[in-house]
Amino acid sequence: MNEDKTFNIAQVVASTGNGGLERHACDLASGLVAQGHQVSFLTTSAVAPRVPKGVRPVILSLDGNRRNPLVLLELIRTLRAGKFDIIHAQGSKAAQ
């Protein structure tokens, strides 16, 4: 990666838990912010309070049915509006 370039990164975490996946995503977000990147954490209201300092939490209805067209539309609109350079979906629910 070019060290002179900073990226606008979206991390999508569609879980409601407090386990390893969520900790890993938070650690990754913290590391990216420490390197000077902008990170937005697109997640549920259950995970948002644990988003690390310097990371922008974006609460979405991701804890519902992942195949719900309204949930997908909300996610797509948020991703497009954010003009992200990188979108990282954490876990199988977010990746689907």
Chimera marker file (.cmm) of the C-alpha trace (Angstrom):
<marker_set name="trace">
<marker id="1" x="0.000" y="0.000" z="0.000" r="1" g="1" b="0" radius="0.5"/>
<marker id="2" x="1.205" y="3.477" z="-0.804" r="1" g="1" b="0" radius="0.5"/>
<marker id="3" x="2.015" y="5.062" z="2.556" r="1" g="1" b="0" radius="0.5"/>
<marker id="4" x="1.288" y="8.580" z="1.253" r="1" g="1" b="0" radius="0.5"/>
<marker id="5" x="-2.351" y="7.809" z="0.427" r="1" g="1" b="0" radius="0.5"/>
<marker id="6" x="-5.100" y="7.723" z="2.983" r="1" g="1" b="0" radius="0.5"/>
<marker id="7" x="-8.279" y="5.806" z="2.343" r="1" g="1" b="0" radius="0.5"/>
<marker id="8" x="-11.917" y="6.299" z="3.247" r="1" g="1" b="0" radius="0.5"/>
<marker id="9" x="-12.862" y="2.840" z="4.526" r="1" g="1" b="0" radius="0.5"/>
<marker id="10" x="-16.227" y="1.305" z="5.401" r="1" g="1" b="0" radius="0.5"/>
<marker id="11" x="-16.314" y="-1.670" z="7.713" r="1" g="1" b="0" radius="0.5"/>
<marker id="12" x="-19.645" y="-3.486" z="7.622" r="1" g="1" b="0" radius="0.5"/>
<marker id="13" x="-20.369" y="-5.496" z="10.771" r="1" g="1" b="0" radius="0.5"/>
<marker id="14" x="-23.909" y="-6.900" z="10.754" r="1" g="1" b="0" radius="0.5"/>
<marker id="15" x="-23.812" y="-8.734" z="14.066" r="1" g="1" b="0" radius="0.5"/>
<marker id="16" x="-25.291" y="-7.990" z="17.463" r="1" g="1" b="0" radius="0.5"/>
<marker id="17" x="-22.799" y="-9.959" z="19.509" r="1" g="1" b="0" radius="0.5"/>
<marker id="18" x="-19.753" y="-9.159" z="21.573" r="1" g="1" b="0" radius="0.5"/>
<marker id="19" x="-17.364" y="-11.876" z="20.502" r="1" g="1" b="0" radius="0.5"/>
<marker id="20" x="-14.201" y="-12.356" z="18.535" r="1" g="1" b="0" radius="0.5"/>
<marker id="21" x="-15.566" y="-11.088" z="15.230" r="1" g="1" b="0" radius="0.5"/>
<marker id="22" x="-16.597" y="-7.774" z="16.735" r="1" g="1" b="0" radius="0.5"/>
<marker id="23" x="-13.324" y="-7.398" z="18.664" r="1" g="1" b="0" radius="0.5"/>
<marker id="24" x="-11.336" y="-8.177" z="15.533" r="1" g="1" b="0" radius="0.5"/>
<marker id="25" x="-13.279" y="-5.576" z="13.527" r="1" g="1" b="0" radius="0.5"/>
<marker id="26" x="-12.747" y="-2.957" z="16.250" r="1" g="1" b="0" radius="0.5"/>
<marker id="27" x="-9.021" y="-3.732" z="16.472" r="1" g="1" b="0" radius="0.5"/>
<marker id="28" x="-8.710" y="-3.492" z="12.689" r="1" g="1" b="0" radius="0.5"/>
<marker id="29" x="-10.571" y="-0.165" z="12.651" r="1" g="1" b="0" radius="0.5"/>
<marker id="30" x="-8.319" y="1.228" z="15.405" r="1" g="1" b="0" radius="0.5"/>
<marker id="31" x="-5.210" y="0.178" z="13.513" r="1" g="1" b="0" radius="0.5"/>
<marker id="32" x="-6.436" y="1.776" z="10.299" r="1" g="1" b="0" radius="0.5"/>
<marker id="33" x="-7.227" y="5.048" z="12.086" r="1" g="1" b="0" radius="0.5"/>
<marker id="34" x="-3.780" y="4.989" z="13.696" r="1" g="1" b="0" radius="0.5"/>
<marker id="35" x="-2.305" y="4.816" z="10.179" r="1" g="1" b="0" radius="0.5"/>
<marker id="36" x="-4.233" y="7.934" z="9.187" r="1" g="1" b="0" radius="0.5"/>
<marker id="37" x="-7.189" y="6.415" z="7.353" r="1" g="1" b="0" radius="0.5"/>
<marker id="38" x="-10.816" y="7.479" z="7.766" r="1" g="1" b="0" radius="0.5"/>
<marker id="39" x="-12.941" y="4.573" z="8.971" r="1" g="1" b="0" radius="0.5"/>
<marker id="40" x="-16.714" y="4.322" z="9.166" r="1" g="1" b="0" radius="0.5"/>
<marker id="41" x="-18.186" y="1.373" z="11.041" r="1" g="1" b="0" radius="0.5"/>
<marker id="42" x="-21.545" y="0.418" z="9.519" r="1" g="1" b="0" radius="0.5"/>
<marker id="43" x="-23.175" y="-1.703" z="12.165" r="1" g="1" b="0" radius="0.5"/>
<marker id="44" x="-26.139" y="-2.414" z="14.411" r="1" g="1" b="0" radius="0.5"/>
<marker id="45" x="-27.257" y="-0.358" z="17.377" r="1" g="1" b="0" radius="0.5"/>
<marker id="46" x="-25.991" y="-3.178" z="19.640" r="1" g="1" b="0" radius="0.5"/>
<marker id="47" x="-22.393" y="-2.945" z="18.389" r="1" g="1" b="0" radius="0.5"/>
<marker id="48" x="-22.195" y="0.828" z="17.794" r="1" g="1" b="0" radius="0.5"/>
<marker id="49" x="-21.417" y="1.743" z="21.447" r="1" g="1" b="0" radius="0.5"/>
<marker id="50" x="-18.234" y="-0.370" z="21.245" r="1" g="1" b="0" radius="0.5"/>
<marker id="51" x="-16.875" y="1.365" z="18.136" r="1" g="1" b="0" radius="0.5"/>
<marker id="52" x="-13.350" y="2.621" z="18.909" r="1" g="1" b="0" radius="0.5"/>
<marker id="53" x="-12.428" y="6.264" z="19.330" r="1" g="1" b="0" radius="0.5"/>
<marker id="54" x="-11.693" y="7.954" z="16.015" r="1" g="1" b="0" radius="0.5"/>
<marker id="55" x="-13.994" y="5.615" z="14.078" r="1" g="1" b="0" radius="0.5"/>
<marker id="56" x="-17.307" y="6.980" z="12.827" r="1" g="1" b="0" radius="0.5"/>
<marker id="57" x="-20.213" y="4.708" z="13.814" r="1" g="1" b="0" radius="0.5"/>
<marker id="58" x="-23.083" y="4.458" z="11.340" r="1" g="1" b="0" radius="0.5"/>
<marker id="59" x="-26.095" y="2.623" z="12.745" r="1" g="1" b="0" radius="0.5"/>
<marker id="60" x="-28.076" y="0.634" z="10.201" r="1" g="1" b="0" radius="0.5"/>
<marker id="61" x="-30.881" y="-1.938" z="10.478" r="1" g="1" b="0" radius="0.5"/>
<marker id="62" x="-28.447" y="-4.775" z="9.806" r="1" g="1" b="0" radius="0.5"/>
<marker id="63" x="-29.703" y="-6.933" z="12.661" r="1" g="1" b="0" radius="0.5"/>
<marker id="64" x="-32.876" y="-7.859" z="10.773" r="1" g="1" b="0" radius="0.5"/>
<marker id="65" x="-33.336" y="-10.185" z="7.845" r="1" g="1" b="0" radius="0.5"/>
<marker id="66" x="-30.283" y="-9.795" z="5.610" r="1" g="1" b="0" radius="0.5"/>
<marker id="67" x="-32.394" y="-10.546" z="2.540" r="1" g="1" b="0" radius="0.5"/>
<marker id="68" x="-34.883" y="-7.782" z="3.309" r="1" g="1" b="0" radius="0.5"/>
<marker id="69" x="-34.828" y="-5.401" z="0.318" r="1" g="1" b="0" radius="0.5"/>
<marker id="70" x="-35.256" y="-2.371" z="2.595" r="1" g="1" b="0" radius="0.5"/>
<marker id="71" x="-32.195" y="-3.338" z="4.640" r="1" g="1" b="0" radius="0.5"/>
<marker id="72" x="-30.178" y="-3.845" z="1.465" r="1" g="1" b="0" radius="0.5"/>
<marker id="73" x="-31.368" y="-0.526" z="0.051" r="1" g="1" b="0" radius="0.5"/>
<marker id="74" x="-30.358" y="1.271" z="3.252" r="1" g="1" b="0" radius="0.5"/>
<marker id="75" x="-26.910" y="-0.330" z="3.097" r="1" g="1" b="0" radius="0.5"/>
<marker id="76" x="-26.429" y="0.451" z="-0.609" r="1" g="1" b="0" radius="0.5"/>
<marker id="77" x="-27.464" y="4.087" z="-0.159" r="1" g="1" b="0" radius="0.5"/>
<marker id="78" x="-25.128" y="4.512" z="2.794" r="1" g="1" b="0" radius="0.5"/>
<marker id="79" x="-22.208" y="2.954" z="0.915" r="1" g="1" b="0" radius="0.5"/>
<marker id="80" x="-22.787" y="5.112" z="-2.162" r="1" g="1" b="0" radius="0.5"/>
<marker id="81" x="-23.178" y="8.298" z="-0.127" r="1" g="1" b="0" radius="0.5"/>
<marker id="82" x="-19.950" y="7.585" z="1.748" r="1" g="1" b="0" radius="0.5"/>
<marker id="83" x="-17.846" y="7.432" z="-1.432" r="1" g="1" b="0" radius="0.5"/>
<marker id="84" x="-15.645" y="4.797" z="0.186" r="1" g="1" b="0" radius="0.5"/>
<marker id="85" x="-12.355" y="3.674" z="-1.340" r="1" g="1" b="0" radius="0.5"/>
<marker id="86" x="-12.565" y="0.312" z="0.419" r="1" g="1" b="0" radius="0.5"/>
<marker id="87" x="-15.570" y="-1.650" z="1.704" r="1" g="1" b="0" radius="0.5"/>
<marker id="88" x="-14.739" y="-4.445" z="4.107" r="1" g="1" b="0" radius="0.5"/>
<marker id="89" x="-17.571" y="-6.792" z="5.077" r="1" g="1" b="0" radius="0.5"/>
<marker id="90" x="-16.749" y="-8.539" z="8.347" r="1" g="1" b="0" radius="0.5"/>
<marker id="91" x="-18.301" y="-12.004" z="8.678" r="1" g="1" b="0" radius="0.5"/>
<marker id="92" x="-20.649" y="-14.060" z="6.533" r="1" g="1" b="0" radius="0.5"/>
<marker id="93" x="-23.846" y="-12.104" z="7.292" r="1" g="1" b="0" radius="0.5"/>
<marker id="94" x="-22.316" y="-8.790" z="6.191" r="1" g="1" b="0" radius="0.5"/>
<marker id="95" x="-20.584" y="-10.359" z="3.199" r="1" g="1" b="0" radius="0.5"/>
<marker id="96" x="-23.822" y="-11.844" z="1.888" r="1" g="1" b="0" radius="0.5"/>
<link id1="1" id2="2" r="1" g="1" b="0" radius="0.2"/>
<link id1="2" id2="3" r="1" g="1" b="0" radius="0.2"/>
<link id1="3" id2="4" r="1" g="1" b="0" radius="0.2"/>
<link id1="4" id2="5" r="1" g="1" b="0" radius="0.2"/>
<link id1="5" id2="6" r="1" g="1" b="0" radius="0.2"/>
<link id1="6" id2="7" r="1" g="1" b="0" radius="0.2"/>
<link id1="7" id2="8" r="1" g="1" b="0" radius="0.2"/>
<link id1="8" id2="9" r="1" g="1" b="0" radius="0.2"/>
<link id1="9" id2="10" r="1" g="1" b="0" radius="0.2"/>
<link id1="10" id2="11" r="1" g="1" b="0" radius="0.2"/>
<link id1="11" id2="12" r="1" g="1" b="0" radius="0.2"/>
<link id1="12" id2="13" r="1" g="1" b="0" radius="0.2"/>
<link id1="13" id2="14" r="1" g="1" b="0" radius="0.2"/>
<link id1="14" id2="15" r="1" g="1" b="0" radius="0.2"/>
<link id1="15" id2="16" r="1" g="1" b="0" radius="0.2"/>
<link id1="16" id2="17" r="1" g="1" b="0" radius="0.2"/>
<link id1="17" id2="18" r="1" g="1" b="0" radius="0.2"/>
<link id1="18" id2="19" r="1" g="1" b="0" radius="0.2"/>
<link id1="19" id2="20" r="1" g="1" b="0" radius="0.2"/>
<link id1="20" id2="21" r="1" g="1" b="0" radius="0.2"/>
<link id1="21" id2="22" r="1" g="1" b="0" radius="0.2"/>
<link id1="22" id2="23" r="1" g="1" b="0" radius="0.2"/>
<link id1="23" id2="24" r="1" g="1" b="0" radius="0.2"/>
<link id1="24" id2="25" r="1" g="1" b="0" radius="0.2"/>
<link id1="25" id2="26" r="1" g="1" b="0" radius="0.2"/>
<link id1="26" id2="27" r="1" g="1" b="0" radius="0.2"/>
<link id1="27" id2="28" r="1" g="1" b="0" radius="0.2"/>
<link id1="28" id2="29" r="1" g="1" b="0" radius="0.2"/>
<link id1="29" id2="30" r="1" g="1" b="0" radius="0.2"/>
<link id1="30" id2="31" r="1" g="1" b="0" radius="0.2"/>
<link id1="31" id2="32" r="1" g="1" b="0" radius="0.2"/>
<link id1="32" id2="33" r="1" g="1" b="0" radius="0.2"/>
<link id1="33" id2="34" r="1" g="1" b="0" radius="0.2"/>
<link id1="34" id2="35" r="1" g="1" b="0" radius="0.2"/>
<link id1="35" id2="36" r="1" g="1" b="0" radius="0.2"/>
<link id1="36" id2="37" r="1" g="1" b="0" radius="0.2"/>
<link id1="37" id2="38" r="1" g="1" b="0" radius="0.2"/>
<link id1="38" id2="39" r="1" g="1" b="0" radius="0.2"/>
<link id1="39" id2="40" r="1" g="1" b="0" radius="0.2"/>
<link id1="40" id2="41" r="1" g="1" b="0" radius="0.2"/>
<link id1="41" id2="42" r="1" g="1" b="0" radius="0.2"/>
<link id1="42" id2="43" r="1" g="1" b="0" radius="0.2"/>
<link id1="43" id2="44" r="1" g="1" b="0" radius="0.2"/>
<link id1="44" id2="45" r="1" g="1" b="0" radius="0.2"/>
<link id1="45" id2="46" r="1" g="1" b="0" radius="0.2"/>
<link id1="46" id2="47" r="1" g="1" b="0" radius="0.2"/>
<link id1="47" id2="48" r="1" g="1" b="0" radius="0.2"/>
<link id1="48" id2="49" r="1" g="1" b="0" radius="0.2"/>
<link id1="49" id2="50" r="1" g="1" b="0" radius="0.2"/>
<link id1="50" id2="51" r="1" g="1" b="0" radius="0.2"/>
<link id1="51" id2="52" r="1" g="1" b="0" radius="0.2"/>
<link id1="52" id2="53" r="1" g="1" b="0" radius="0.2"/>
<link id1="53" id2="54" r="1" g="1" b="0" radius="0.2"/>
<link id1="54" id2="55" r="1" g="1" b="0" radius="0.2"/>
<link id1="55" id2="56" r="1" g="1" b="0" radius="0.2"/>
<link id1="56" id2="57" r="1" g="1" b="0" radius="0.2"/>
<link id1="57" id2="58" r="1" g="1" b="0" radius="0.2"/>
<link id1="58" id2="59" r="1" g="1" b="0" radius="0.2"/>
<link id1="59" id2="60" r="1" g="1" b="0" radius="0.2"/>
<link id1="60" id2="61" r="1" g="1" b="0" radius="0.2"/>
<link id1="61" id2="62" r="1" g="1" b="0" radius="0.2"/>
<link id1="62" id2="63" r="1" g="1" b="0" radius="0.2"/>
<link id1="63" id2="64" r="1" g="1" b="0" radius="0.2"/>
<link id1="64" id2="65" r="1" g="1" b="0" radius="0.2"/>
<link id1="65" id2="66" r="1" g="1" b="0" radius="0.2"/>
<link id1="66" id2="67" r="1" g="1" b="0" radius="0.2"/>
<link id1="67" id2="68" r="1" g="1" b="0" radius="0.2"/>
<link id1="68" id2="69" r="1" g="1" b="0" radius="0.2"/>
<link id1="69" id2="70" r="1" g="1" b="0" radius="0.2"/>
<link id1="70" id2="71" r="1" g="1" b="0" radius="0.2"/>
<link id1="71" id2="72" r="1" g="1" b="0" radius="0.2"/>
<link id1="72" id2="73" r="1" g="1" b="0" radius="0.2"/>
<link id1="73" id2="74" r="1" g="1" b="0" radius="0.2"/>
<link id1="74" id2="75" r="1" g="1" b="0" radius="0.2"/>
<link id1="75" id2="76" r="1" g="1" b="0" radius="0.2"/>
<link id1="76" id2="77" r="1" g="1" b="0" radius="0.2"/>
<link id1="77" id2="78" r="1" g="1" b="0" radius="0.2"/>
<link id1="78" id2="79" r="1" g="1" b="0" radius="0.2"/>
<link id1="79" id2="80" r="1" g="1" b="0" radius="0.2"/>
<link id1="80" id2="81" r="1" g="1" b="0" radius="0.2"/>
<link id1="81" id2="82" r="1" g="1" b="0" radius="0.2"/>
<link id1="82" id2="83" r="1" g="1" b="0" radius="0.2"/>
<link id1="83" id2="84" r="1" g="1" b="0" radius="0.2"/>
<link id1="84" id2="85" r="1" g="1" b="0" radius="0.2"/>
<link id1="85" id2="86" r="1" g="1" b="0" radius="0.2"/>
<link id1="86" id2="87" r="1" g="1" b="0" radius="0.2"/>
<link id1="87" id2="88" r="1" g="1" b="0" radius="0.2"/>
<link id1="88" id2="89" r="1" g="1" b="0" radius="0.2"/>
<link id1="89" id2="90" r="1" g="1" b="0" radius="0.2"/>
<link id1="90" id2="91" r="1" g="1" b="0" radius="0.2"/>
<link id1="91" id2="92" r="1" g="1" b="0" radius="0.2"/>
<link id1="92" id2="93" r="1" g="1" b="0" radius="0.2"/>
<link id1="93" id2="94" r="1" g="1" b="0" radius="0.2"/>
<link id1="94" id2="95" r="1" g="1" b="0" radius="0.2"/>
<link id1="95" id2="96" r="1" g="1" b="0" radius="0.2"/>
</marker_set>
